[in-house]
Amino acid sequence: MTKMKKVVVIGGTGLIGSKAVKLLQDAGHEAVAASSSNGINAYTGEGLADALAGADAVIDVSNMMSFDKAVIADFFGTSSRNLTSAERAAGVRHHVVLSIVNADQLSANPYMAGKLAQEEAVATSGQAFTIVRATQFHEFTETLVDAYSADGAVKVPDIDFQPIAANDVAAALVEAALGEPKNGFVDLAGPERGPFGSFIRTYLDAKSDVRPVNADAAVEYFGAPVVAGSLVPGGDYIKGAITVAEWLKA
């Protein structure tokens, strides 16, 4: 019989965090949905000591959006240093953090630079850890469409894409947290890989949106130059189960 564990989910009320909390609770574990709204703030350190008391693992899916590289790097780096320091003090066994596939190749993008600061803070903390790097979420598709829309069309980078459902991401994070620390990286991607434009076309068709989708190798990914494999795993990875069609149907 699996030993029941206490897992603190930082950002536990958000898209991924709330799903992770439910999965843990459904399996009989104690899950703490930690967020600034309930007095637990990784960036300031508020409430961390009490929240982490008796915890076996932490899943960090905290997030912020900014186009200022210094601001977002400070948020992720400071939060991770506070968290891992508090975890060591509390005797927490395992720190799991969600990052992005190939973030190190896309640092011209301010958000990716922030995730790199987060990864570095975790990897050099002295705390046992697993960094789960995921591809882009199915749930992010509408944001991508909006970002690349102009002049009655959607113009996207001419690259490969392998999106993953938020449910699969949450499940992988929970599995990682309940397992042994890797003290390294694990890549996570959806079950289907293909041209970026094809996924956008499928999404638009499901929305009865007839705008043309054009792929252009010169188009960047939110400020970062990209090549064919920039957004997909280059080696071994954990494969999610939910296809685009299944996600759209749901």
NUMIVEX-965125 format. One record per residue (C-alpha): x, y, z. Coordinates in Angstrom, 2 decimals, always signed. Example, Ala and Ser with C-alpha at 12.3 -4.5 7.8 and 13.67 -1.06 7.14 Angstrom:
% NUMIVEX-965125
X; Y; Z
+12.30; -4.50; +7.80 $
+13.67; -1.06; +7.14 $
This chain:
% NUMIVEX-965125
X; Y; Z
+0.00; +0.00; +0.00 $
+1.32; +3.42; -0.99 $
+2.22; +5.63; +1.93 $
+0.06; +8.75; +2.03 $
+2.06; +11.94; +1.67 $
+1.71; +15.66; +2.20 $
+2.42; +17.66; -0.95 $
+2.38; +21.45; -1.07 $
+1.38; +22.87; -4.45 $
+2.69; +26.40; -4.94 $
+0.27; +28.10; -7.30 $
-2.27; +25.50; -6.26 $
-5.33; +27.50; -7.33 $
-4.24; +28.00; -10.96 $
-4.83; +25.95; -14.10 $
-2.23; +23.25; -13.46 $
-2.03; +23.59; -9.69 $
-5.73; +23.03; -9.06 $
-5.64; +19.88; -11.19 $
-2.59; +18.58; -9.31 $
-4.28; +19.23; -5.97 $
-7.37; +17.28; -7.03 $
-5.31; +14.34; -8.30 $
-3.42; +14.17; -5.00 $
-6.58; +14.39; -2.93 $
-8.37; +11.79; -5.04 $
-5.44; +9.43; -4.37 $
-5.75; +9.99; -0.62 $
-2.78; +12.30; -0.15 $
-2.80; +15.56; +1.78 $
-2.53; +18.40; -0.72 $
-2.02; +22.02; +0.28 $
-3.14; +24.51; -2.38 $
-0.71; +27.30; -1.60 $
-1.20; +30.77; -3.02 $
-0.89; +34.37; -1.94 $
-4.68; +34.44; -1.55 $
-4.40; +32.11; +1.44 $
-1.33; +33.73; +2.93 $
+1.40; +31.58; +1.37 $
+3.72; +33.60; -0.83 $
+6.90; +32.08; -2.22 $
+8.22; +35.43; -3.48 $
+8.03; +37.13; -0.07 $
+8.44; +33.95; +1.98 $
+5.20; +34.62; +3.84 $
+3.62; +31.49; +5.30 $
+6.15; +29.05; +3.86 $
+7.44; +27.61; +7.13 $
+3.98; +26.67; +8.37 $
+2.81; +25.35; +4.99 $
+5.87; +23.14; +4.56 $
+5.84; +21.62; +8.05 $
+5.60; +17.86; +7.64 $
+5.56; +18.02; +3.83 $
+7.14; +15.27; +1.77 $
+7.26; +17.18; -1.51 $
+6.57; +20.54; -3.15 $
+5.21; +21.12; -6.65 $
+5.93; +24.65; -7.85 $
+3.63; +25.86; -10.62 $
+3.64; +29.49; -9.53 $
+3.52; +31.94; -12.42 $
+3.58; +35.55; -13.47 $
+3.42; +37.22; -16.86 $
+5.72; +40.09; -17.73 $
+7.62; +41.31; -20.78 $
+10.36; +42.70; -18.54 $
+13.17; +40.12; -18.37 $
+14.59; +41.49; -15.11 $
+11.19; +41.49; -13.39 $
+10.25; +37.95; -14.34 $
+13.73; +36.55; -13.65 $
+13.61; +38.16; -10.20 $
+10.18; +36.67; -9.50 $
+11.09; +33.11; -10.48 $
+14.60; +33.20; -9.05 $
+13.64; +34.75; -5.72 $
+10.61; +32.51; -5.28 $
+12.65; +29.38; -5.96 $
+15.44; +30.38; -3.59 $
+12.91; +31.10; -0.84 $
+11.10; +27.83; -1.46 $
+14.12; +25.55; -1.56 $
+15.64; +27.21; +1.51 $
+12.39; +26.74; +3.45 $
+12.15; +23.15; +2.21 $
+15.63; +22.28; +3.45 $
+14.79; +23.80; +6.83 $
+11.56; +21.79; +7.01 $
+13.12; +18.51; +5.84 $
+11.08; +18.34; +2.64 $
+12.29; +15.42; +0.50 $
+11.63; +16.62; -3.05 $
+11.14; +19.87; -4.99 $
+9.36; +19.58; -8.35 $
+9.10; +22.59; -10.63 $
+7.35; +23.09; -13.96 $
+9.42; +24.64; -16.74 $
+9.36; +24.65; -20.56 $
+10.96; +22.37; -23.14 $
+14.13; +23.96; -24.59 $
+13.84; +27.06; -22.40 $
+17.63; +27.31; -22.55 $
+17.48; +27.72; -26.34 $
+14.83; +30.46; -26.23 $
+16.26; +32.89; -23.70 $
+15.71; +35.87; -26.01 $
+12.10; +35.54; -24.89 $
+11.77; +37.29; -21.48 $
+9.52; +34.57; -20.05 $
+11.95; +31.83; -21.05 $
+14.75; +33.82; -19.46 $
+12.72; +33.89; -16.26 $
+12.23; +30.13; -16.37 $
+15.97; +29.68; -16.82 $
+16.57; +31.78; -13.71 $
+14.11; +29.52; -11.90 $
+15.83; +26.35; -13.12 $
+19.25; +27.64; -12.08 $
+18.01; +28.63; -8.62 $
+16.55; +25.16; -8.09 $
+19.50; +23.23; -9.51 $
+22.04; +25.10; -7.36 $
+19.96; +25.14; -4.18 $
+21.23; +21.96; -2.58 $
+17.66; +20.68; -2.37 $
+16.73; +17.41; -4.11 $
+14.73; +18.32; -7.21 $
+13.10; +17.36; -10.49 $
+12.59; +19.95; -13.23 $
+9.71; +18.95; -15.52 $
+9.97; +20.76; -18.85 $
+6.66; +20.68; -20.73 $
+5.70; +21.74; -24.23 $
+2.99; +24.36; -24.79 $
-0.45; +23.56; -23.41 $
-3.52; +22.92; -25.55 $
-5.13; +25.56; -23.35 $
-2.61; +28.12; -24.65 $
-3.77; +27.80; -28.26 $
-6.19; +30.74; -28.20 $
-3.40; +32.97; -26.88 $
-1.17; +31.82; -29.74 $
-3.88; +32.53; -32.28 $
-4.37; +36.04; -30.91 $
-0.62; +36.71; -30.85 $
-0.07; +35.68; -34.46 $
-3.22; +37.21; -35.95 $
-2.84; +40.14; -38.33 $
-4.51; +41.43; -41.48 $
-7.19; +38.76; -41.56 $
-4.79; +35.82; -41.28 $
-2.76; +33.88; -38.72 $
+0.97; +33.90; -39.53 $
+2.99; +31.46; -37.43 $
+6.57; +30.19; -37.25 $
+7.40; +27.34; -39.63 $
+8.37; +24.89; -36.87 $
+7.29; +21.65; -35.23 $
+4.72; +21.67; -32.44 $
+3.73; +19.03; -29.88 $
+1.20; +20.53; -27.46 $
+0.05; +18.82; -24.28 $
-3.15; +18.98; -22.24 $
-3.08; +20.59; -18.80 $
-4.53; +17.39; -17.33 $
-1.51; +15.43; -18.59 $
+0.87; +18.04; -17.21 $
-0.72; +17.90; -13.77 $
-0.59; +14.09; -13.77 $
+3.10; +14.07; -14.68 $
+3.93; +16.58; -11.95 $
+2.10; +14.53; -9.33 $
+3.85; +11.34; -10.46 $
+7.20; +13.10; -10.27 $
+6.49; +14.49; -6.79 $
+5.52; +11.10; -5.41 $
+8.60; +9.51; -6.97 $
+12.29; +9.91; -6.33 $
+14.12; +13.14; -7.19 $
+15.92; +13.08; -10.54 $
+18.22; +15.98; -9.66 $
+17.88; +16.84; -13.32 $
+15.42; +17.44; -16.13 $
+12.48; +15.46; -17.52 $
+10.82; +16.49; -20.79 $
+7.06; +16.20; -21.25 $
+5.11; +16.53; -24.51 $
+1.78; +15.66; -26.08 $
+1.08; +12.51; -28.10 $
+1.09; +14.25; -31.51 $
+3.88; +16.12; -33.30 $
+3.42; +18.09; -36.49 $
+3.72; +21.54; -38.09 $
+2.76; +24.45; -35.86 $
+0.41; +25.72; -38.56 $
-1.47; +22.42; -38.76 $
-2.38; +22.53; -35.07 $
-3.55; +26.13; -35.42 $
-5.62; +25.16; -38.48 $
-7.28; +22.32; -36.54 $
-8.11; +24.69; -33.69 $
-9.55; +27.35; -36.00 $
-11.63; +24.76; -37.86 $
-13.12; +23.63; -34.55 $
-14.09; +27.25; -33.92 $
-15.51; +27.69; -37.44 $
-12.82; +30.31; -38.06 $
-11.97; +30.37; -41.79 $
-8.96; +32.69; -41.63 $
-5.94; +31.36; -43.53 $
-2.95; +30.06; -41.59 $
+0.47; +30.83; -43.08 $
+3.81; +29.45; -41.88 $
+6.96; +31.54; -42.22 $
+10.45; +30.52; -41.09 $
+11.25; +34.17; -40.33 $
+8.52; +34.50; -37.70 $
+9.84; +34.37; -34.12 $
+8.33; +32.80; -31.03 $
+7.48; +35.77; -28.81 $
+10.76; +37.51; -29.51 $
+12.97; +34.42; -29.75 $
+14.35; +33.20; -33.10 $
+13.37; +29.57; -33.68 $
+14.29; +26.57; -35.83 $
+12.24; +23.48; -36.62 $
+12.81; +21.71; -33.29 $
+12.79; +24.69; -30.92 $
+9.49; +23.84; -29.19 $
+9.67; +20.03; -29.12 $
+11.82; +17.54; -27.20 $
+15.07; +16.54; -28.85 $
+15.49; +13.29; -26.94 $
+13.58; +11.03; -24.58 $
+10.42; +12.42; -23.05 $
+7.25; +11.50; -21.19 $
+4.34; +11.36; -23.61 $
+0.93; +12.68; -22.61 $
-2.25; +10.82; -23.58 $
-4.78; +13.49; -24.61 $
-4.88; +14.35; -28.32 $
-5.91; +17.71; -29.72 $
-9.18; +16.21; -31.00 $
-9.96; +14.75; -27.57 $
-9.17; +18.04; -25.87 $
-11.32; +20.03; -28.32 $
-14.21; +17.58; -27.85 $
-13.97; +17.89; -24.07 $
